[in-house]
Amino acid sequence: MTKPLQVEKLTRYADAVRKFASAAQNRCFGCGAANEHGLHLEFYLTQELHAVCETTVGDFFEGPKGFVHGGIIATLLDETMSKAVRAHGLVAMTRHMEVDYQRPVPSSEEIRLEGRVTRNEGRKHWTEALILNGHGKVLAHGKGLFIEVKPAPDPDPVKDGPTPHG
């Protein structure tokens, strides 16, 4: 088990972290500002290129009353690990992920997400992420393998014709 990353509240250590840039038209369910139904996660990067996010998941994403749905917990971990890979300037997709649900994750309470890359080998990048409560207790832990991909080029509407979305 990994110990939580050693970065205190983001507001207290603004010089130790920088905001992870995200395009305004990003429709990602986890971090996309343009996705009205998404989680709207805002990530910061530490000097060590670890991904950190403090957030509150509303009751809209509950499973049992008062607790975040297990699929959303997995999404939070996946998104955090993905940001840790992207912090290294890489575009990669989840190949494999393990989730250890250690304690219920409360909805409508602040939680902290932390992620980092633990190993690289060619196009393979191993990661891990944590969800912690306001007291620093680990609620969930994830491990993942991400495979580097080449980003798809933007379609050329003149050459390729219109996209299905216009």
C-alpha positions as CSV (number, residue, x, y, z in Angstrom):
1,M,0.0,0.0,0.0
2,T,1.2,3.4,-0.9
3,K,1.4,6.2,1.7
4,P,-0.5,9.4,0.7
5,L,1.5,11.9,-1.3
6,Q,3.2,14.6,0.9
7,V,1.4,17.7,-0.3
8,E,-0.8,19.6,2.1
9,K,-4.0,21.4,1.2
10,L,-3.7,22.9,-2.3
11,T,-4.7,26.4,-1.2
12,R,-1.8,26.5,1.3
13,Y,0.9,25.3,-1.2
14,A,-0.1,27.0,-4.4
15,D,3.6,27.5,-5.2
16,A,4.3,23.7,-5.0
17,V,1.6,22.8,-7.5
18,R,0.3,24.0,-10.8
19,K,-3.1,23.6,-12.3
20,F,-3.5,20.9,-15.0
21,A,-4.5,22.6,-18.2
22,S,-7.7,21.4,-19.8
23,A,-9.4,22.8,-22.9
24,A,-12.7,24.6,-22.4
25,Q,-14.4,22.3,-25.0
26,N,-13.2,19.1,-23.2
27,R,-16.2,16.7,-22.9
28,C,-14.4,14.1,-20.7
29,F,-16.8,12.7,-18.1
30,G,-14.1,13.1,-15.4
31,C,-12.5,16.4,-16.0
32,G,-14.4,18.1,-18.9
33,A,-15.8,21.5,-18.3
34,A,-18.0,21.1,-21.4
35,N,-19.7,17.9,-20.1
36,E,-22.8,19.1,-18.1
37,H,-23.3,15.7,-16.6
38,G,-19.6,15.1,-15.7
39,L,-17.6,15.2,-12.4
40,H,-15.8,18.5,-13.4
41,L,-12.6,17.4,-11.6
42,E,-9.8,20.0,-11.5
43,F,-6.4,18.5,-11.2
44,Y,-3.1,20.0,-10.0
45,L,0.4,18.7,-10.6
46,T,3.0,18.6,-7.9
47,Q,6.7,19.3,-8.7
48,E,7.1,15.5,-8.8
49,L,4.4,15.3,-11.5
50,H,1.9,13.6,-9.3
51,A,-1.8,14.4,-10.0
52,V,-3.8,15.8,-7.1
53,C,-7.4,16.9,-6.9
54,E,-9.7,18.0,-4.0
55,T,-13.3,17.6,-4.8
56,T,-16.7,16.8,-3.5
57,V,-18.9,14.2,-5.3
58,G,-22.5,15.2,-5.1
59,D,-25.4,12.8,-4.2
60,F,-26.3,12.6,-7.9
61,F,-23.5,10.0,-8.1
62,E,-24.5,7.9,-5.1
63,G,-25.0,4.2,-4.9
64,P,-26.2,3.6,-1.3
65,K,-27.6,6.8,0.2
66,G,-24.8,9.0,1.5
67,F,-22.0,7.1,-0.4
68,V,-20.5,7.4,-3.9
69,H,-21.3,4.6,-6.3
70,G,-18.5,2.0,-6.8
71,G,-18.4,2.7,-10.6
72,I,-17.8,6.4,-9.9
73,I,-15.1,5.5,-7.4
74,A,-13.4,3.5,-10.1
75,T,-13.8,6.5,-12.5
76,L,-12.2,8.8,-9.9
77,L,-9.2,6.5,-9.6
78,D,-8.9,6.0,-13.4
79,E,-9.1,9.7,-14.1
80,T,-6.4,10.4,-11.4
81,M,-4.0,7.8,-12.8
82,S,-4.6,9.1,-16.4
83,K,-3.7,12.6,-15.3
84,A,-0.5,11.3,-13.7
85,V,0.4,9.8,-17.1
86,R,-0.5,12.9,-19.0
87,A,1.6,15.0,-16.6
88,H,4.6,13.3,-18.3
89,G,3.4,14.6,-21.7
90,L,2.0,11.2,-22.7
91,V,-1.3,10.2,-24.2
92,A,-2.3,6.8,-22.9
93,M,-5.4,4.7,-22.4
94,T,-6.3,2.3,-19.6
95,R,-5.3,-1.3,-20.3
96,H,-5.9,-2.8,-16.9
97,M,-7.1,-1.5,-13.6
98,E,-7.5,-2.9,-10.1
99,V,-9.6,-1.2,-7.4
100,D,-9.4,-1.9,-3.7
101,Y,-12.5,-0.5,-2.1
102,Q,-11.2,-0.1,1.5
103,R,-13.9,2.2,3.1
104,P,-17.1,3.8,1.8
105,V,-16.5,7.1,0.0
106,P,-19.0,9.6,1.4
107,S,-20.9,11.8,-1.1
108,S,-21.2,15.5,-0.5
109,E,-18.0,15.6,1.6
110,E,-14.5,16.7,0.4
111,I,-12.2,14.0,-0.7
112,R,-8.7,14.1,-2.1
113,L,-7.5,12.2,-5.1
114,E,-3.8,11.5,-5.6
115,G,-2.1,9.7,-8.4
116,R,1.4,8.9,-9.8
117,V,3.3,6.9,-12.3
118,T,5.2,4.1,-10.6
119,R,7.1,2.6,-13.6
120,N,7.6,3.0,-17.3
121,E,8.6,0.5,-19.9
122,G,8.4,1.6,-23.5
123,R,4.7,2.3,-24.2
124,K,3.6,0.8,-20.9
125,H,3.1,3.0,-17.8
126,W,2.1,1.6,-14.4
127,T,0.2,3.9,-12.1
128,E,-1.5,4.1,-8.8
129,A,-4.0,6.4,-7.2
130,L,-5.7,7.0,-3.8
131,I,-8.9,8.5,-2.6
132,L,-8.6,10.0,0.9
133,N,-11.1,11.5,3.2
134,G,-10.6,14.9,5.0
135,H,-8.6,13.2,7.7
136,G,-6.1,11.5,5.3
137,K,-7.6,8.0,5.7
138,V,-7.4,5.9,2.5
139,L,-10.9,5.1,1.2
140,A,-9.9,3.4,-2.1
141,H,-6.7,2.5,-3.8
142,G,-6.2,1.7,-7.5
143,K,-3.4,0.4,-9.7
144,G,-3.4,0.6,-13.4
145,L,-1.5,-0.1,-16.6
146,F,-1.8,2.5,-19.3
147,I,-0.7,2.0,-22.9
148,E,0.7,5.0,-24.8
149,V,-1.3,5.8,-28.0
150,K,-0.9,8.3,-30.8
151,P,-3.6,10.9,-30.5
152,A,-6.2,10.7,-33.3
153,P,-5.9,13.6,-35.8
154,D,-8.8,16.0,-35.9
155,P,-11.0,15.2,-38.9
156,D,-10.8,17.4,-42.0
157,P,-14.4,18.1,-42.9
158,V,-13.4,19.0,-46.5
159,K,-11.5,15.8,-47.1
160,D,-13.3,13.4,-44.7
161,G,-16.8,14.8,-44.9
162,P,-18.9,16.0,-41.9
163,T,-18.5,14.3,-38.5
164,P,-21.5,12.5,-37.0
165,H,-21.8,15.5,-34.6
166,G,-22.0,18.2,-37.4
